[in-house]
Amino acid sequence: LHVVPTSEFEAHLTSIRAIPEFADYSLTQEEESAANFAKRVARLTLDECDEEHVRPMGRVGDPVDEILDATETLDARYLVIGHHPRSPTSKALFGSTTQSVLLNTSVPVVTVRE
């Protein structure tokens, strides 16, 4: 699952709709683009035999909410989520998607450091 935060989508939408050929660009197209990104990441990360067990998805919204929703909807047995190290200042000022998911899901979570 690749989630595009709503604010990024809105900025992207404004920019891309300024191009006449993309004036009708939609949320569905953004989610398809995000799903294609997730598919490329899965292909680069997994062995070919594992691809059949993965369903790449794309969503637009709050990353934590979308991840937790997908976990419930798909009845996931566990999650694998990437994270990057943060400075103490960053931890104090900004939320962490990984941390919020860890604290709010009922399934085991494997974190992979980027």
PyMOL commands that set and color helices and strands:
alter all, ss='L'
color gray80, all
select helices_A, chain A and resi 6-17+20-22+27-45+48-53+63-73+88-93+97-104
alter helices_A, ss='H'
color red, helices_A
select strands_A, chain A and resi 2-4+58-60+79-83+109-113
alter strands_A, ss='S'
color yellow, strands_A
deselect
rebuild
show_as cartoon
